[in-house]
Amino acid sequence: MLGRKIYRADQVFGISTGILSPSYVDRGDLDARLAKLLGKDVHIALRGESKCGKSWLRQRAIPNAITVQCRLKKTVRDIYTDALSQLGLQLVREKTTTGSFTIRLQAMGEIGTDLLAKLSLKKLSLKN
């Protein structure tokens, strides 16, 4: 077995937060198809049976992605709240005295503050 690396069982099998390289299999150029879709202005949903490799595929294609679990009974608000919180942002809903309400973004940390600064700069540049 010269030239072949020997792996321990835990390096190949099991549940891991990282990609176990010896276990990863590109299923019929799926990586390339996903990369092509990522270059387009479309929404992408990965779905499949449990433990079939969805998370590893996503990790390889988008290593620092925000992931939101879309489960039964989750509302659109739940999904946005989850995604924004991962960016260090919080939606704050405030009721006014007239009965209407306003919504604002609030930074919850350094990352959120940086992101809000970028959003503000973008907003300013759109006005000019």
URMOKA-V887467 format. One line per field, one symbol per residue. phi: phi as a letter, one per 20 degrees, with the letter a starting at -180 (. if undefined). Layout:
phi: ???
//
This chain:
phi: .fndfedfgfeddoebfdfegfefcfemlfgfffgfffedececcdbrffmeogfffffffcgdfedceedgmeegfgffffffffencceddceefenebcccecfdrfffffffffffffffffff
//
